[in-house]
Amino acid sequence: MKKFDIRNIKLKTISVDQLDDRMLLINLYATQAITLVIGFVWLLFQHRNPFFLFSAANSLDYLYWGVGLAAAAIAADLLAARFIPDEANDDGGVNERIFGNRPIWHIVLLSLIVAICEETLFRGAVQYHIGPYWTSIIFATIHVRYLRHWIPTGLVFGISYALGWIYIKTGTLWAPITAHFLIDLIMGLVIRFRREE
């Protein structure tokens, strides 16, 4: 019987261009599922019921916070795209590949899944443990495609911190989920229709 040697394992780095559309989507959905599972497990270790995070809000104030933050984040992103050279705002083509040829219903679905999964982990579980500042550093770090340039990394950090702040302010996870969903949806639609032109 042949012995297994961990030193023989070789990891190969591939770019987003080397993934076909099917593999890209499988990767996206798998990472979001893993994010949600980690969030639920972390919440259970904190002795908190994950489903309580999704209980109905007492009022619709969270919508104002979510929509307001989304509008501010989209305005900041569009301003950055207008005045900053493309090479300083480059994400390696990931967003273009994810949203560029996608039907509108699929952009809506992707945006909703990403918002729920990431906010459950980061605002629901991680922020409870280490606060919004360190959570935002981790959040910006996992968006590794932006780390090559400080401007998009700074935008992701700032948006993450604002998501944490509105979560604290409203007391409901629905505020950051709403903002995150709208940011991803609108930016995804911008990419989709800009490509069509």
C-alpha positions in Angstrom: 0.0 0.0 0.0 1.3 3.4 -1.0 1.9 5.9 1.7 0.3 9.4 1.5 2.7 12.2 1.6 1.2 15.7 2.1 4.4 17.3 0.7 3.4 15.9 -2.7 0.3 18.1 -2.9 0.7 21.0 -5.3 -1.6 23.9 -5.4 -2.1 25.5 -8.7 -3.1 29.2 -9.0 -5.5 30.0 -11.8 -7.0 33.2 -13.0 -10.7 34.0 -13.4 -10.2 33.8 -17.2 -9.3 30.1 -16.9 -12.6 29.3 -15.3 -15.6 28.6 -17.5 -18.9 30.2 -16.6 -20.2 27.0 -15.0 -17.1 26.6 -12.8 -17.3 30.3 -11.8 -20.9 30.0 -10.7 -20.2 26.7 -8.8 -17.3 28.4 -7.0 -19.4 31.5 -6.2 -22.4 29.4 -4.8 -20.0 27.1 -2.9 -18.2 29.9 -1.2 -21.5 31.5 -0.2 -22.7 28.2 1.2 -19.5 27.8 3.2 -19.8 31.4 4.4 -23.4 30.8 5.6 -22.4 27.5 7.4 -19.5 29.2 9.1 -21.8 32.0 10.2 -24.4 29.6 11.6 -21.7 27.6 13.4 -20.1 30.7 14.8 -23.4 31.9 16.1 -24.1 28.6 17.8 -20.7 28.8 19.5 -21.8 32.2 20.7 -24.9 30.5 22.2 -27.1 32.6 19.9 -29.9 31.3 17.7 -29.0 32.1 14.0 -32.7 32.3 13.1 -33.3 35.1 15.6 -31.1 37.3 13.4 -33.8 37.1 10.7 -36.8 37.9 12.8 -39.0 40.7 11.5 -37.9 44.2 12.4 -40.2 46.3 14.7 -40.4 49.1 12.1 -39.4 49.8 8.5 -36.7 52.3 9.6 -34.1 49.7 8.6 -35.2 50.2 4.9 -34.2 53.9 5.1 -30.8 53.0 6.5 -30.2 50.3 4.0 -31.4 52.3 1.0 -29.5 55.4 2.1 -26.3 53.5 2.7 -26.6 51.7 -0.7 -27.2 55.1 -2.5 -24.1 56.6 -0.8 -21.9 53.5 -1.5 -23.0 53.4 -5.2 -22.4 57.1 -5.6 -18.9 56.7 -4.1 -18.1 53.8 -6.3 -19.3 55.5 -9.5 -17.3 58.6 -8.6 -14.3 56.5 -8.0 -14.8 54.8 -11.4 -15.2 58.2 -13.1 -12.1 59.9 -11.7 -9.7 57.0 -11.0 -7.9 55.2 -13.8 -9.2 51.8 -14.6 -5.9 50.0 -13.7 -6.2 51.4 -10.1 -9.8 50.2 -9.8 -9.2 46.8 -11.4 -10.7 43.6 -9.7 -9.1 41.3 -12.2 -12.3 41.0 -14.3 -14.2 39.0 -11.7 -17.3 41.3 -11.5 -17.4 41.5 -15.3 -17.4 37.7 -15.5 -20.0 37.3 -12.8 -22.5 39.9 -14.0 -21.6 40.7 -17.6 -23.7 38.1 -19.4 -26.0 37.2 -16.6 -29.8 37.4 -17.0 -31.4 40.1 -14.7 -33.2 37.5 -12.6 -29.9 35.7 -11.9 -28.2 39.0 -10.9 -31.1 39.6 -8.4 -30.7 36.0 -7.1 -26.9 36.3 -6.8 -27.1 39.6 -5.0 -29.7 38.3 -2.5 -27.7 35.2 -1.8 -24.4 37.0 -1.3 -26.1 39.7 0.9 -27.7 37.1 3.2 -24.7 34.8 3.5 -22.0 37.5 4.0 -24.1 39.6 6.4 -25.0 36.6 8.5 -21.3 35.8 8.9 -19.8 39.2 9.1 -22.4 41.4 10.8 -24.3 38.7 12.6 -21.4 36.6 14.0 -18.0 38.2 13.5 -19.0 41.7 14.4 -20.7 40.5 17.6 -17.3 39.0 18.7 -14.7 41.6 17.5 -16.6 44.8 16.6 -17.2 46.6 13.3 -13.6 47.9 12.8 -11.8 44.5 12.8 -14.8 42.9 11.1 -14.3 45.4 8.2 -10.6 44.6 8.0 -11.4 40.9 7.6 -14.2 41.7 5.2 -11.9 43.7 3.0 -9.2 41.0 3.2 -11.5 38.2 2.0 -12.4 40.4 -1.1 -9.0 39.4 -2.2 -9.6 40.5 -5.8 -9.4 44.2 -4.7 -6.3 43.9 -2.5 -3.9 44.8 -5.4 -5.2 48.4 -5.3 -5.8 50.5 -2.2 -8.7 52.5 -3.6 -11.2 49.6 -4.0 -9.8 48.0 -0.8 -10.6 51.3 1.0 -14.1 51.4 -0.5 -14.8 47.8 0.6 -13.5 48.6 4.1 -15.6 51.8 4.3 -18.8 50.1 3.0 -18.2 47.2 5.4 -17.8 49.6 8.4 -20.9 51.5 7.4 -22.8 48.1 7.1 -21.7 47.4 10.7 -22.7 50.8 11.9 -26.2 50.6 10.5 -26.6 47.1 12.0 -25.7 48.6 15.4 -28.0 51.7 14.8 -31.0 49.7 13.7 -30.6 46.5 15.8 -31.7 44.4 12.8 -29.6 42.4 10.3 -32.1 43.4 7.7 -30.6 46.9 7.4 -27.1 45.7 6.2 -28.7 42.9 4.2 -30.8 45.5 2.3 -27.8 47.8 1.7 -25.6 44.9 0.6 -28.2 43.5 -1.7 -28.9 46.9 -3.3 -25.2 47.7 -3.8 -24.5 44.3 -5.5 -27.7 44.4 -7.5 -27.3 47.9 -8.9 -23.5 47.6 -9.5 -24.3 44.2 -11.2 -26.9 45.8 -13.4 -24.5 48.7 -14.3 -21.9 46.1 -15.4 -24.5 44.1 -17.3 -26.0 47.0 -19.3 -22.7 48.8 -19.8 -21.4 45.7 -21.5 -24.5 45.6 -23.7 -23.7 49.1 -24.9 
